[in-house]
């Protein structure tokens, strides 16, 4: 046991007891100050988390709108590409049909010995 603790228990030295009580009061005050500071920090952290969540929610909404707009643009472009492909396919079919007609006509002319060279 320290001298101060002995004095407190024995109540022999009033000055040491008073010093010890003052030190105890000071220590208690410091603990309370630190506790209050800790509570302020926790409240500040809570407010920061709320602000972060609010900002994140707003950003998520902005990202969603941007993504939705991009999806819409892409769908439009895909529709245009699909139309272009269909037109190209129809053009190719028409070309293939005309080409086949020309081949058939050429075969007809090649098979006809009496056809003139101009017909061929």
Biopython code that builds the backbone (N, CA, C, O; Angstrom):
import numpy as np
from Bio.PDB.StructureBuilder import StructureBuilder

atoms = [
    (1, "UNK", "N", (0.837, -1.174, 0.000)),
    (1, "UNK", "CA", (0.000, 0.000, 0.000)),
    (1, "UNK", "C", (0.890, 1.249, 0.000)),
    (1, "UNK", "O", (1.934, 1.299, 0.651)),
    (2, "UNK", "N", (0.422, 2.274, -0.774)),
    (2, "UNK", "CA", (1.207, 3.502, -0.818)),
    (2, "UNK", "C", (0.956, 4.327, 0.439)),
    (2, "UNK", "O", (0.044, 4.055, 1.220)),
    (3, "UNK", "N", (1.781, 5.326, 0.603)),
    (3, "UNK", "CA", (1.683, 6.205, 1.780)),
    (3, "UNK", "C", (0.335, 6.929, 1.786)),
    (3, "UNK", "O", (-0.285, 7.102, 2.835)),
    (4, "UNK", "N", (-0.106, 7.347, 0.603)),
    (4, "UNK", "CA", (-1.379, 8.053, 0.504)),
    (4, "UNK", "C", (-2.530, 7.127, 0.859)),
    (4, "UNK", "O", (-3.460, 7.534, 1.555)),
    (5, "UNK", "N", (-2.479, 5.868, 0.382)),
    (5, "UNK", "CA", (-3.544, 4.912, 0.695)),
    (5, "UNK", "C", (-3.583, 4.610, 2.192)),
    (5, "UNK", "O", (-4.655, 4.515, 2.789)),
    (6, "UNK", "N", (-2.416, 4.464, 2.780)),
    (6, "UNK", "CA", (-2.355, 4.217, 4.231)),
    (6, "UNK", "C", (-2.940, 5.393, 4.994)),
    (6, "UNK", "O", (-3.673, 5.209, 5.965)),
    (7, "UNK", "N", (-2.612, 6.609, 4.552)),
    (7, "UNK", "CA", (-3.119, 7.795, 5.223)),
    (7, "UNK", "C", (-4.642, 7.881, 5.086)),
    (7, "UNK", "O", (-5.334, 8.282, 6.023)),
    (8, "UNK", "N", (-5.158, 7.501, 3.913)),
    (8, "UNK", "CA", (-6.596, 7.536, 3.704)),
    (8, "UNK", "C", (-7.300, 6.545, 4.625)),
    (8, "UNK", "O", (-8.303, 6.872, 5.260)),
    (9, "UNK", "N", (-6.759, 5.331, 4.689)),
    (9, "UNK", "CA", (-7.388, 4.306, 5.535)),
    (9, "UNK", "C", (-7.236, 4.623, 7.017)),
    (9, "UNK", "O", (-8.145, 4.381, 7.811)),
    (10, "UNK", "N", (-6.126, 5.143, 7.365)),
    (10, "UNK", "CA", (-5.882, 5.417, 8.785)),
    (10, "UNK", "C", (-6.380, 6.795, 9.203)),
    (10, "UNK", "O", (-6.517, 7.076, 10.393)),
    (11, "UNK", "N", (-6.649, 7.648, 8.229)),
    (11, "UNK", "CA", (-7.043, 9.017, 8.506)),
    (11, "UNK", "C", (-6.074, 9.714, 9.445)),
    (11, "UNK", "O", (-6.491, 10.498, 10.297)),
    (12, "UNK", "N", (-4.791, 9.437, 9.300)),
    (12, "UNK", "CA", (-3.779, 10.013, 10.170)),
    (12, "UNK", "C", (-3.314, 11.384, 9.688)),
    (12, "UNK", "O", (-3.202, 12.327, 10.472)),
    (13, "UNK", "N", (-3.050, 11.478, 8.408)),
    (13, "UNK", "CA", (-2.468, 12.704, 7.868)),
    (13, "UNK", "C", (-3.530, 13.395, 7.015)),
    (13, "UNK", "O", (-3.792, 12.989, 5.883)),
    (14, "UNK", "N", (-4.128, 14.432, 7.565)),
    (14, "UNK", "CA", (-5.225, 15.115, 6.902)),
    (14, "UNK", "C", (-4.810, 15.714, 5.563)),
    (14, "UNK", "O", (-5.597, 15.697, 4.616)),
    (15, "UNK", "N", (-3.626, 16.230, 5.465)),
    (15, "UNK", "CA", (-3.141, 16.843, 4.226)),
    (15, "UNK", "C", (-3.012, 15.803, 3.117)),
    (15, "UNK", "O", (-3.385, 16.069, 1.974)),
    (16, "UNK", "N", (-2.491, 14.627, 3.441)),
    (16, "UNK", "CA", (-2.356, 13.557, 2.446)),
    (16, "UNK", "C", (-3.736, 13.077, 2.011)),
    (16, "UNK", "O", (-3.955, 12.794, 0.834)),
    (17, "UNK", "N", (-4.672, 12.986, 2.965)),
    (17, "UNK", "CA", (-6.027, 12.558, 2.643)),
    (17, "UNK", "C", (-6.673, 13.572, 1.704)),
    (17, "UNK", "O", (-7.313, 13.188, 0.725)),
    (18, "UNK", "N", (-6.514, 14.851, 1.991)),
    (18, "UNK", "CA", (-7.086, 15.900, 1.148)),
    (18, "UNK", "C", (-6.444, 15.852, -0.247)),
    (18, "UNK", "O", (-7.147, 15.962, -1.251)),
    (19, "UNK", "N", (-5.136, 15.692, -0.314)),
    (19, "UNK", "CA", (-4.447, 15.590, -1.611)),
    (19, "UNK", "C", (-4.958, 14.392, -2.407)),
    (19, "UNK", "O", (-5.207, 14.475, -3.609)),
    (20, "UNK", "N", (-5.105, 13.276, -1.691)),
    (20, "UNK", "CA", (-5.588, 12.074, -2.364)),
    (20, "UNK", "C", (-7.024, 12.265, -2.861)),
    (20, "UNK", "O", (-7.359, 11.832, -3.963)),
    (21, "UNK", "N", (-7.860, 12.902, -2.065)),
    (21, "UNK", "CA", (-9.243, 13.155, -2.469)),
    (21, "UNK", "C", (-9.263, 14.113, -3.672)),
    (21, "UNK", "O", (-10.051, 13.929, -4.599)),
    (22, "UNK", "N", (-8.396, 15.133, -3.653)),
    (22, "UNK", "CA", (-8.316, 16.055, -4.788)),
    (22, "UNK", "C", (-7.841, 15.331, -6.048)),
    (22, "UNK", "O", (-8.375, 15.542, -7.137)),
    (23, "UNK", "N", (-6.835, 14.478, -5.883)),
    (23, "UNK", "CA", (-6.349, 13.702, -7.029)),
    (23, "UNK", "C", (-7.454, 12.798, -7.575)),
    (23, "UNK", "O", (-7.617, 12.652, -8.787)),
    (24, "UNK", "N", (-8.208, 12.197, -6.653)),
    (24, "UNK", "CA", (-9.313, 11.332, -7.056)),
    (24, "UNK", "C", (-10.388, 12.139, -7.789)),
    (24, "UNK", "O", (-10.912, 11.691, -8.808)),
    (25, "UNK", "N", (-10.716, 13.327, -7.272)),
    (25, "UNK", "CA", (-11.682, 14.210, -7.919)),
    (25, "UNK", "C", (-11.177, 14.622, -9.309)),
    (25, "UNK", "O", (-11.937, 14.621, -10.278)),
    (26, "UNK", "N", (-9.889, 14.974, -9.394)),
    (26, "UNK", "CA", (-9.305, 15.359, -10.690)),
    (26, "UNK", "C", (-9.369, 14.202, -11.681)),
    (26, "UNK", "O", (-9.736, 14.383, -12.842)),
    (27, "UNK", "N", (-9.006, 13.011, -11.207)),
    (27, "UNK", "CA", (-9.031, 11.832, -12.077)),
    (27, "UNK", "C", (-10.461, 11.543, -12.540)),
    (27, "UNK", "O", (-10.692, 11.209, -13.702)),
    (28, "UNK", "N", (-11.406, 11.676, -11.624)),
    (28, "UNK", "CA", (-12.815, 11.451, -11.989)),
    (28, "UNK", "C", (-13.261, 12.477, -13.022)),
    (28, "UNK", "O", (-13.971, 12.134, -13.967)),
    (29, "UNK", "N", (-12.859, 13.715, -12.853)),
    (29, "UNK", "CA", (-13.194, 14.764, -13.820)),
    (29, "UNK", "C", (-12.596, 14.481, -15.183)),
    (29, "UNK", "O", (-13.253, 14.676, -16.206)),
    (30, "UNK", "N", (-11.365, 14.026, -15.205)),
    (30, "UNK", "CA", (-10.715, 13.703, -16.485)),
    (30, "UNK", "C", (-11.413, 12.533, -17.173)),
    (30, "UNK", "O", (-11.591, 12.529, -18.391)),
    (31, "UNK", "N", (-11.807, 11.539, -16.371)),
    (31, "UNK", "CA", (-12.531, 10.392, -16.937)),
    (31, "UNK", "C", (-13.848, 10.867, -17.537)),
    (31, "UNK", "O", (-14.223, 10.456, -18.636)),
    (32, "UNK", "N", (-14.555, 11.742, -16.805)),
    (32, "UNK", "CA", (-15.821, 12.255, -17.315)),
    (32, "UNK", "C", (-15.607, 13.081, -18.590)),
    (32, "UNK", "O", (-16.393, 12.980, -19.532)),
    (33, "UNK", "N", (-14.541, 13.898, -18.621)),
    (33, "UNK", "CA", (-14.242, 14.682, -19.816)),
    (33, "UNK", "C", (-13.948, 13.766, -21.011)),
    (33, "UNK", "O", (-14.407, 14.012, -22.126)),
    (34, "UNK", "N", (-13.197, 12.737, -20.759)),
    (34, "UNK", "CA", (-12.874, 11.800, -21.845)),
    (34, "UNK", "C", (-14.118, 11.045, -22.298)),
    (34, "UNK", "O", (-14.307, 10.774, -23.484)),
    (35, "UNK", "N", (-14.966, 10.711, -21.318)),
    (35, "UNK", "CA", (-16.211, 10.037, -21.667)),
    (35, "UNK", "C", (-17.081, 10.953, -22.530)),
    (35, "UNK", "O", (-17.651, 10.510, -23.527)),
    (36, "UNK", "N", (-17.184, 12.226, -22.151)),
    (36, "UNK", "CA", (-17.956, 13.182, -22.944)),
    (36, "UNK", "C", (-17.337, 13.359, -24.338)),
    (36, "UNK", "O", (-18.055, 13.429, -25.335)),
    (37, "UNK", "N", (-16.023, 13.430, -24.398)),
    (37, "UNK", "CA", (-15.347, 13.553, -25.695)),
    (37, "UNK", "C", (-15.630, 12.322, -26.552)),
    (37, "UNK", "O", (-15.873, 12.430, -27.754)),
    (38, "UNK", "N", (-15.595, 11.156, -25.918)),
    (38, "UNK", "CA", (-15.900, 9.919, -26.643)),
    (38, "UNK", "C", (-17.340, 9.929, -27.153)),
    (38, "UNK", "O", (-17.599, 9.524, -28.286)),
    (39, "UNK", "N", (-18.265, 10.384, -26.332)),
    (39, "UNK", "CA", (-19.662, 10.464, -26.756)),
    (39, "UNK", "C", (-19.830, 11.452, -27.907)),
    (39, "UNK", "O", (-20.593, 11.191, -28.837)),
    (40, "UNK", "N", (-19.128, 12.580, -27.855)),
    (40, "UNK", "CA", (-19.179, 13.541, -28.966)),
    (40, "UNK", "C", (-18.624, 12.911, -30.239)),
    (40, "UNK", "O", (-19.176, 13.107, -31.322)),
    (41, "UNK", "N", (-17.538, 12.160, -30.112)),
    (41, "UNK", "CA", (-16.967, 11.482, -31.278)),
    (41, "UNK", "C", (-17.929, 10.443, -31.840)),
    (41, "UNK", "O", (-18.066, 10.306, -33.056)),
    (42, "UNK", "N", (-18.586, 9.721, -30.959)),
    (42, "UNK", "CA", (-19.557, 8.723, -31.434)),
    (42, "UNK", "C", (-20.726, 9.398, -32.155)),
    (42, "UNK", "O", (-21.183, 8.920, -33.193)),
    (43, "UNK", "N", (-21.204, 10.514, -31.594)),
    (43, "UNK", "CA", (-22.287, 11.246, -32.248)),
    (43, "UNK", "C", (-21.827, 11.789, -33.596)),
    (43, "UNK", "O", (-22.565, 11.729, -34.579)),
    (44, "UNK", "N", (-20.608, 12.319, -33.642)),
    (44, "UNK", "CA", (-20.058, 12.826, -34.892)),
    (44, "UNK", "C", (-19.938, 11.696, -35.914)),
    (44, "UNK", "O", (-20.279, 11.869, -37.084)),
    (45, "UNK", "N", (-19.454, 10.544, -35.464)),
    (45, "UNK", "CA", (-19.344, 9.382, -36.354)),
    (45, "UNK", "C", (-20.723, 8.983, -36.879)),
    (45, "UNK", "O", (-20.876, 8.679, -38.062)),
    (46, "UNK", "N", (-21.721, 8.985, -35.999)),
    (46, "UNK", "CA", (-23.085, 8.644, -36.397)),
    (46, "UNK", "C", (-23.591, 9.628, -37.462)),
    (46, "UNK", "O", (-24.184, 9.215, -38.459)),
    (47, "UNK", "N", (-23.359, 10.918, -37.249)),
    (47, "UNK", "CA", (-23.789, 11.930, -38.219)),
    (47, "UNK", "C", (-23.058, 11.764, -39.550)),
    (47, "UNK", "O", (-23.653, 11.910, -40.617)),
    (48, "UNK", "N", (-21.765, 11.458, -39.474)),
    (48, "UNK", "CA", (-21.003, 11.227, -40.702)),
    (48, "UNK", "C", (-21.538, 10.020, -41.464)),
    (48, "UNK", "O", (-21.655, 10.053, -42.689)),
    (49, "UNK", "N", (-21.860, 8.959, -40.736)),
    (49, "UNK", "CA", (-22.414, 7.761, -41.382)),
    (49, "UNK", "C", (-23.763, 8.059, -42.030)),
    (49, "UNK", "O", (-24.043, 7.581, -43.130)),
    (50, "UNK", "N", (-24.602, 8.850, -41.350)),
    (50, "UNK", "CA", (-25.881, 9.225, -41.946)),
    (50, "UNK", "C", (-25.665, 10.036, -43.218)),
    (50, "UNK", "O", (-26.328, 9.801, -44.229)),
    (51, "UNK", "N", (-24.736, 10.990, -43.169)),
    (51, "UNK", "CA", (-24.433, 11.813, -44.343)),
    (51, "UNK", "C", (-23.877, 10.948, -45.471)),
    (51, "UNK", "O", (-24.259, 11.115, -46.629)),
    (52, "UNK", "N", (-22.978, 10.027, -45.134)),
    (52, "UNK", "CA", (-22.419, 9.120, -46.129)),
    (52, "UNK", "C", (-23.517, 8.282, -46.783)),
    (52, "UNK", "O", (-23.534, 8.114, -48.002)),
    (53, "UNK", "N", (-24.429, 7.761, -45.970)),
    (53, "UNK", "CA", (-25.531, 6.948, -46.510)),
    (53, "UNK", "C", (-26.433, 7.786, -47.409)),
    (53, "UNK", "O", (-26.887, 7.306, -48.448)),
    (54, "UNK", "N", (-26.700, 9.039, -47.017)),
    (54, "UNK", "CA", (-27.528, 9.920, -47.822)),
    (54, "UNK", "C", (-26.842, 10.200, -49.166)),
    (54, "UNK", "O", (-27.469, 10.120, -50.222)),
    (55, "UNK", "N", (-25.552, 10.529, -49.109)),
    (55, "UNK", "CA", (-24.808, 10.802, -50.339)),
    (55, "UNK", "C", (-24.711, 9.561, -51.218)),
    (55, "UNK", "O", (-24.846, 9.649, -52.439)),
    (56, "UNK", "N", (-24.480, 8.419, -50.609)),
    (56, "UNK", "CA", (-24.387, 7.167, -51.369)),
    (56, "UNK", "C", (-25.721, 6.854, -52.033)),
    (56, "UNK", "O", (-25.756, 6.402, -53.177)),
    (57, "UNK", "N", (-26.817, 7.095, -51.318)),
    (57, "UNK", "CA", (-28.146, 6.875, -51.902)),
    (57, "UNK", "C", (-28.387, 7.784, -53.090)),
    (57, "UNK", "O", (-28.922, 7.356, -54.113)),
    (58, "UNK", "N", (-27.986, 9.055, -52.952)),
    (58, "UNK", "CA", (-28.147, 9.998, -54.056)),
    (58, "UNK", "C", (-27.278, 9.594, -55.249)),
    (58, "UNK", "O", (-27.707, 9.658, -56.401)),
    (59, "UNK", "N", (-26.058, 9.181, -54.947)),
    (59, "UNK", "CA", (-25.161, 8.751, -56.030)),
    (59, "UNK", "C", (-25.687, 7.483, -56.707)),
    (59, "UNK", "O", (-25.625, 7.354, -57.929)),
    (60, "UNK", "N", (-26.196, 6.562, -55.914)),
    (60, "UNK", "CA", (-26.776, 5.341, -56.495)),
    (60, "UNK", "C", (-27.928, 5.687, -57.429)),
    (60, "UNK", "O", (-28.067, 5.090, -58.497)),
    (61, "UNK", "N", (-28.762, 6.659, -57.023)),
    (61, "UNK", "CA", (-29.883, 7.069, -57.863)),
    (61, "UNK", "C", (-29.378, 7.709, -59.155)),
    (61, "UNK", "O", (-29.907, 7.437, -60.233)),
    (62, "UNK", "N", (-28.356, 8.556, -59.048)),
    (62, "UNK", "CA", (-27.777, 9.174, -60.249)),
    (62, "UNK", "C", (-27.176, 8.108, -61.169)),
    (62, "UNK", "O", (-27.346, 8.163, -62.387)),
    (63, "UNK", "N", (-26.479, 7.148, -60.580)),
    (63, "UNK", "CA", (-25.897, 6.058, -61.379)),
    (63, "UNK", "C", (-26.990, 5.244, -62.062)),
    (63, "UNK", "O", (-26.845, 4.837, -63.214)),
    (64, "UNK", "N", (-28.087, 5.011, -61.340)),
    (64, "UNK", "CA", (-29.200, 4.247, -61.911)),
    (64, "UNK", "C", (-29.793, 5.003, -63.100)),
    (64, "UNK", "O", (-30.074, 4.405, -64.139)),
    (65, "UNK", "N", (-29.982, 6.310, -62.950)),
    (65, "UNK", "CA", (-30.531, 7.103, -64.051)),
    (65, "UNK", "C", (-29.584, 7.086, -65.251)),
    (65, "UNK", "O", (-30.023, 6.950, -66.393)),
    (66, "UNK", "N", (-28.295, 7.223, -64.990)),
    (66, "UNK", "CA", (-27.307, 7.190, -66.074)),
    (66, "UNK", "C", (-27.330, 5.836, -66.773)),
    (66, "UNK", "O", (-27.322, 5.758, -68.002)),
    (67, "UNK", "N", (-27.360, 4.786, -65.986)),
    (67, "UNK", "CA", (-27.388, 3.432, -66.555)),
    (67, "UNK", "C", (-28.673, 3.193, -67.350)),
    (67, "UNK", "O", (-28.633, 2.610, -68.433)),
    (68, "UNK", "N", (-29.810, 3.642, -66.815)),
    (68, "UNK", "CA", (-31.073, 3.483, -67.543)),
    (68, "UNK", "C", (-31.030, 4.223, -68.878)),
    (68, "UNK", "O", (-31.494, 3.703, -69.893)),
    (69, "UNK", "N", (-30.475, 5.432, -68.878)),
    (69, "UNK", "CA", (-30.365, 6.204, -70.120)),
    (69, "UNK", "C", (-29.449, 5.493, -71.119)),
    (69, "UNK", "O", (-29.743, 5.448, -72.314)),
    (70, "UNK", "N", (-28.349, 4.943, -70.628)),
    (70, "UNK", "CA", (-27.412, 4.224, -71.496)),
    (70, "UNK", "C", (-28.061, 2.954, -72.060)),
    (70, "UNK", "O", (-27.852, 2.614, -73.225)),
    (71, "UNK", "N", (-28.826, 2.274, -71.255)),
    (71, "UNK", "CA", (-29.536, 1.072, -71.721)),
    (71, "UNK", "C", (-30.538, 1.453, -72.811)),
    (71, "UNK", "O", (-30.673, 0.755, -73.815)),
    (72, "UNK", "N", (-31.236, 2.567, -72.601)),
    (72, "UNK", "CA", (-32.205, 3.028, -73.599)),
    (72, "UNK", "C", (-31.516, 3.368, -74.917)),
    (72, "UNK", "O", (-31.991, 2.996, -75.989)),
    (73, "UNK", "N", (-30.372, 4.093, -74.825)),
    (73, "UNK", "CA", (-29.621, 4.424, -76.045)),
    (73, "UNK", "C", (-29.136, 3.161, -76.743)),
    (73, "UNK", "O", (-29.204, 3.061, -77.968)),
    (74, "UNK", "N", (-28.655, 2.213, -75.982)),
    (74, "UNK", "CA", (-28.144, 0.963, -76.553)),
    (74, "UNK", "C", (-29.275, 0.171, -77.208)),
    (74, "UNK", "O", (-29.093, -0.404, -78.281)),
    (75, "UNK", "N", (-30.431, 0.143, -76.570)),
    (75, "UNK", "CA", (-31.575, -0.576, -77.150)),
    (75, "UNK", "C", (-31.990, 0.070, -78.472)),
    (75, "UNK", "O", (-32.321, -0.618, -79.438)),
    (76, "UNK", "N", (-31.964, 1.411, -78.498)),
    (76, "UNK", "CA", (-32.304, 2.115, -79.744)),
    (76, "UNK", "C", (-31.306, 1.777, -80.838)),
    (76, "UNK", "O", (-31.690, 1.486, -81.971)),
    (77, "UNK", "N", (-30.034, 1.816, -80.500)),
    (77, "UNK", "CA", (-28.997, 1.492, -81.485)),
    (77, "UNK", "C", (-29.116, 0.052, -81.960)),
    (77, "UNK", "O", (-28.936, -0.244, -83.141)),
    (78, "UNK", "N", (-29.421, -0.835, -81.023)),
    (78, "UNK", "CA", (-29.588, -2.240, -81.393)),
    (78, "UNK", "C", (-30.770, -2.410, -82.351)),
    (78, "UNK", "O", (-30.705, -3.184, -83.305)),
    (79, "UNK", "N", (-31.857, -1.666, -82.078)),
    (79, "UNK", "CA", (-33.009, -1.708, -82.989)),
    (79, "UNK", "C", (-32.633, -1.201, -84.367)),
    (79, "UNK", "O", (-33.041, -1.773, -85.378)),
    (80, "UNK", "N", (-31.847, -0.115, -84.411)),
    (80, "UNK", "CA", (-31.394, 0.416, -85.702)),
    (80, "UNK", "C", (-30.511, -0.602, -86.423)),
    (80, "UNK", "O", (-30.629, -0.796, -87.633)),
    (81, "UNK", "N", (-29.636, -1.239, -85.673)),
    (81, "UNK", "CA", (-28.750, -2.247, -86.262)),
    (81, "UNK", "C", (-29.559, -3.430, -86.789)),
    (81, "UNK", "O", (-29.263, -3.974, -87.853)),
    (82, "UNK", "N", (-30.568, -3.815, -86.043)),
    (82, "UNK", "CA", (-31.426, -4.917, -86.475)),
    (82, "UNK", "C", (-32.147, -4.545, -87.775)),
    (82, "UNK", "O", (-32.254, -5.362, -88.690)),
    (83, "UNK", "N", (-32.641, -3.300, -87.845)),
    (83, "UNK", "CA", (-33.295, -2.842, -89.079)),
    (83, "UNK", "C", (-32.310, -2.851, -90.252)),
    (83, "UNK", "O", (-32.646, -3.283, -91.355)),
    (84, "UNK", "N", (-31.101, -2.370, -89.998)),
    (84, "UNK", "CA", (-30.069, -2.360, -91.045)),
    (84, "UNK", "C", (-29.769, -3.779, -91.517)),
    (84, "UNK", "O", (-29.641, -4.028, -92.715)),
    (85, "UNK", "N", (-29.660, -4.697, -90.578)),
    (85, "UNK", "CA", (-29.390, -6.094, -90.925)),
    (85, "UNK", "C", (-30.532, -6.673, -91.762)),
    (85, "UNK", "O", (-30.297, -7.381, -92.741)),
    (86, "UNK", "N", (-31.769, -6.365, -91.366)),
    (86, "UNK", "CA", (-32.922, -6.885, -92.131)),
    (86, "UNK", "C", (-32.918, -6.324, -93.544)),
    (86, "UNK", "O", (-33.172, -7.051, -94.504)),
    (87, "UNK", "N", (-32.629, -5.018, -93.676)),
    (87, "UNK", "CA", (-32.568, -4.410, -95.014)),
    (87, "UNK", "C", (-31.450, -5.035, -95.850)),
    (87, "UNK", "O", (-31.632, -5.315, -97.035)),
    (88, "UNK", "N", (-30.293, -5.249, -95.221)),
    (88, "UNK", "CA", (-29.177, -5.856, -95.937)),
    (88, "UNK", "C", (-29.527, -7.281, -96.349)),
    (88, "UNK", "O", (-29.163, -7.719, -97.440)),
    (89, "UNK", "N", (-30.224, -7.996, -95.493)),
    (89, "UNK", "CA", (-30.626, -9.373, -95.799)),
    (89, "UNK", "C", (-31.615, -9.393, -96.974)),
    (89, "UNK", "O", (-31.522, -10.237, -97.865)),
    (90, "UNK", "N", (-32.557, -8.451, -96.957)),
    (90, "UNK", "CA", (-33.508, -8.378, -98.079)),
    (90, "UNK", "C", (-32.785, -8.022, -99.380)),
    (90, "UNK", "O", (-33.084, -8.579, -100.436)),
    (91, "UNK", "N", (-31.833, -7.092, -99.295)),
    (91, "UNK", "CA", (-31.061, -6.706, -100.477)),
    (91, "UNK", "C", (-30.266, -7.891, -100.998)),
    (91, "UNK", "O", (-30.193, -8.109, -102.207)),
    (92, "UNK", "N", (-29.663, -8.664, -100.084)),
    (92, "UNK", "CA", (-28.889, -9.839, -100.493)),
    (92, "UNK", "C", (-29.795, -10.879, -101.148)),
    (92, "UNK", "O", (-29.422, -11.483, -102.154)),
    (93, "UNK", "N", (-30.954, -11.085, -100.595)),
    (93, "UNK", "CA", (-31.891, -12.052, -101.186)),
    (93, "UNK", "C", (-32.307, -11.614, -102.590)),
    (93, "UNK", "O", (-32.393, -12.425, -103.511)),
    (94, "UNK", "N", (-32.564, -10.304, -102.730)),
    (94, "UNK", "CA", (-32.935, -9.795, -104.061)),
    (94, "UNK", "C", (-31.776, -9.967, -105.038)),
    (94, "UNK", "O", (-31.974, -10.341, -106.194)),
    (95, "UNK", "N", (-30.547, -9.684, -104.551)),
    (95, "UNK", "CA", (-29.363, -9.853, -105.390)),
    (95, "UNK", "C", (-29.198, -11.312, -105.784)),
    (95, "UNK", "O", (-28.961, -11.625, -106.951)),
    (96, "UNK", "N", (-29.325, -12.224, -104.785)),
    (96, "UNK", "CA", (-29.187, -13.656, -105.064)),
    (96, "UNK", "C", (-30.236, -14.120, -106.081)),
    (96, "UNK", "O", (-29.941, -14.922, -106.967)),
    (97, "UNK", "N", (-31.454, -13.611, -105.942)),
    (97, "UNK", "CA", (-32.521, -13.985, -106.871)),
    (97, "UNK", "C", (-32.192, -13.498, -108.287)),
    (97, "UNK", "O", (-32.334, -14.240, -109.258)),
    (98, "UNK", "N", (-31.748, -12.233, -108.388)),
    (98, "UNK", "CA", (-31.401, -11.683, -109.699)),
    (98, "UNK", "C", (-30.218, -12.440, -110.292)),
    (98, "UNK", "O", (-30.192, -12.739, -111.486)),
    (99, "UNK", "N", (-29.228, -12.749, -109.431)),
    (99, "UNK", "CA", (-28.061, -13.499, -109.900)),
    (99, "UNK", "C", (-28.492, -14.862, -110.427)),
    (99, "UNK", "O", (-28.007, -15.302, -111.469)),
    (100, "UNK", "N", (-29.386, -15.525, -109.731)),
    (100, "UNK", "CA", (-29.860, -16.840, -110.173)),
    (100, "UNK", "C", (-30.617, -16.723, -111.493)),
    (100, "UNK", "O", (-30.480, -17.569, -112.377)),
    (101, "UNK", "N", (-31.414, -15.667, -111.613)),
    (101, "UNK", "CA", (-32.133, -15.452, -112.875)),
    (101, "UNK", "C", (-31.142, -15.275, -114.024)),
    (101, "UNK", "O", (-31.327, -15.830, -115.107)),
    (102, "UNK", "N", (-30.090, -14.494, -113.776)),
    (102, "UNK", "CA", (-29.079, -14.285, -114.813)),
    (102, "UNK", "C", (-28.357, -15.582, -115.151)),
    (102, "UNK", "O", (-28.088, -15.847, -116.323)),
    (103, "UNK", "N", (-28.044, -16.384, -114.163)),
    (103, "UNK", "CA", (-27.384, -17.681, -114.427)),
    (103, "UNK", "C", (-28.304, -18.591, -115.235)),
    (103, "UNK", "O", (-27.893, -19.248, -116.192)),
    (104, "UNK", "N", (-29.568, -18.599, -114.807)),
    (104, "UNK", "CA", (-30.535, -19.439, -115.534)),
    (104, "UNK", "C", (-30.650, -18.973, -116.991)),
    (104, "UNK", "O", (-30.695, -19.788, -117.913)),
    (105, "UNK", "N", (-30.698, -17.660, -117.178)),
    (105, "UNK", "CA", (-30.794, -17.121, -118.538)),
    (105, "UNK", "C", (-29.544, -17.451, -119.344)),
    (105, "UNK", "O", (-29.627, -17.798, -120.522)),
    (106, "UNK", "N", (-28.362, -17.339, -118.686)),
    (106, "UNK", "CA", (-27.099, -17.665, -119.353)),
    (106, "UNK", "C", (-27.079, -19.141, -119.736)),
    (106, "UNK", "O", (-26.664, -19.502, -120.837)),
    (107, "UNK", "N", (-27.539, -19.998, -118.802)),
    (107, "UNK", "CA", (-27.582, -21.435, -119.091)),
    (107, "UNK", "C", (-28.521, -21.713, -120.246)),
    (107, "UNK", "O", (-28.253, -22.568, -121.090)),
    (108, "UNK", "N", (-29.617, -20.989, -120.276)),
    (108, "UNK", "CA", (-30.573, -21.136, -121.355)),
    (108, "UNK", "C", (-29.936, -20.755, -122.693)),
    (108, "UNK", "O", (-30.086, -21.440, -123.705)),
    (109, "UNK", "N", (-29.225, -19.638, -122.648)),
    (109, "UNK", "CA", (-28.582, -19.155, -123.886)),
    (109, "UNK", "C", (-27.428, -20.060, -124.295)),
    (109, "UNK", "O", (-27.222, -20.310, -125.483)),
    (110, "UNK", "N", (-26.672, -20.554, -123.312)),
    (110, "UNK", "CA", (-25.570, -21.468, -123.630)),
    (110, "UNK", "C", (-26.104, -22.768, -124.224)),
    (110, "UNK", "O", (-25.468, -23.375, -125.086)),
    (111, "UNK", "N", (-27.242, -23.176, -123.769)),
    (111, "UNK", "CA", (-27.832, -24.411, -124.260)),
    (111, "UNK", "C", (-28.485, -24.237, -125.626)),
    (111, "UNK", "O", (-28.657, -25.216, -126.352)),
    (112, "UNK", "N", (-28.848, -23.025, -125.985)),
    (112, "UNK", "CA", (-29.494, -22.751, -127.271)),
    (112, "UNK", "C", (-28.420, -22.402, -128.282)),
    (112, "UNK", "O", (-27.852, -21.311, -128.247)),
    (113, "UNK", "N", (-28.140, -23.342, -129.192)),
    (113, "UNK", "CA", (-27.090, -23.158, -130.193)),
    (113, "UNK", "C", (-27.497, -22.132, -131.250)),
    (113, "UNK", "O", (-26.656, -21.521, -131.910)),
    (114, "UNK", "N", (-28.785, -21.966, -131.385)),
    (114, "UNK", "CA", (-29.239, -21.050, -132.430)),
    (114, "UNK", "C", (-29.239, -19.604, -131.985)),
    (114, "UNK", "O", (-29.471, -18.708, -132.797)),
    (115, "UNK", "N", (-28.983, -19.359, -130.706)),
    (115, "UNK", "CA", (-28.974, -17.966, -130.193)),
    (115, "UNK", "C", (-27.783, -17.244, -130.748)),
    (115, "UNK", "O", (-26.702, -17.808, -130.919)),
    (116, "UNK", "N", (-28.005, -15.990, -131.023)),
    (116, "UNK", "CA", (-26.900, -15.194, -131.576)),
    (116, "UNK", "C", (-25.933, -14.829, -130.463)),
    (116, "UNK", "O", (-26.254, -14.964, -129.283)),
    (117, "UNK", "N", (-24.752, -14.368, -130.841)),
    (117, "UNK", "CA", (-23.754, -13.984, -129.834)),
    (117, "UNK", "C", (-24.225, -12.775, -129.030)),
    (117, "UNK", "O", (-23.852, -12.620, -127.867)),
    (118, "UNK", "N", (-25.037, -11.925, -129.641)),
    (118, "UNK", "CA", (-25.535, -10.757, -128.899)),
    (118, "UNK", "C", (-26.490, -11.170, -127.788)),
    (118, "UNK", "O", (-26.521, -10.514, -126.747)),
    (119, "UNK", "N", (-27.258, -12.216, -127.967)),
    (119, "UNK", "CA", (-28.164, -12.674, -126.926)),
    (119, "UNK", "C", (-27.415, -13.264, -125.750)),
    (119, "UNK", "O", (-27.858, -13.221, -124.602)),
    (120, "UNK", "N", (-26.244, -13.825, -126.089)),
    (120, "UNK", "CA", (-25.466, -14.464, -125.021)),
    (120, "UNK", "C", (-24.829, -13.398, -124.190)),
    (120, "UNK", "O", (-24.123, -13.704, -123.229)),
]
sb = StructureBuilder()
sb.init_structure("model")
sb.init_model(0)
sb.init_chain("A")
sb.init_seg("    ")
for serial, (resi, resn, name, xyz) in enumerate(atoms, 1):
    if name == "N":
        sb.init_residue(resn, " ", resi, " ")
    sb.init_atom(name, np.array(xyz, "f"), 0.0, 1.0, " ", f" {name:<3s}", serial, name[0])
structure = sb.get_structure()
